[in-house]
Amino acid sequence: MRTAALLLALAALPTALTRQIPDALQSFYDTVKDGHCPTTLHSGLRRNADSRATFRYCTDDSSNLMWIAGPSSLADMDVDCDGANNAHGACENDPTGQSITAFQDEVSQFGIADLDANLHSYVVLGTGGFDPRKEGVSSLSVVAVFYGVWGDSNADDLVGEASLSLATACYGNRMNGNYGHAETDVLYLAFRTDEAVPGRNASW
């Protein structure tokens, strides 16, 4: 099963901040980078306020994977600064930052008040009209971008967002609360299985 192979490949990486790309993940990226979307779970999404609503959440019948695709691309990476310390550091100029993430109550069970975009690698999945949990993606589960968890959701129809910590790991210190990666070449690959949730033993 493709899901199990990708999870094992990710688990084998030596650290969360490695630049090595597992063969299984690279192969999947090459397959979907031009907008390949066998089954659409939800459509009518935008990558920013000025773009057309041509992005969608995708899956296929041969795996328990979910990803974001445009008509001929993947997603971009805007910076999300929601959560603890949402106005600190490079997040101080975020025009839309919220003081909590969508899963504050859940993550507090692991001994932290909330995710902190300055420290935690997380991505934003889900919109006002689509909840990935209904498609089997568990909140706080691993999402393959670089390495992160699903840590927040969006009230509107925008896609392609990650915490400052994850954006900086991928694209360097120029990322901040009002500046992200505009190219639509980012794969957000969520796993539709409870096995992807790090759980209580994770070093949050």
Secondary structure, DSSP 8 states (H G I E B T S, - for coil): -HHHHHHHHHHTSSSTT-----HHHHHHHHHHTT---SEEEEEEEBSSTTS-S-EEEEE-TTSSEEEEE-SSS-EEEEEE--STTTTSGGGTT-TT--SS-TTHHHHGGGTSSS--TTT--EEE--BTTB-GGGGT--TT-EEETTTEEEEE--SSSB--EEEHHHHHHHH-TT-BTTB-EEEEEE--EEESSGGG---TTS--
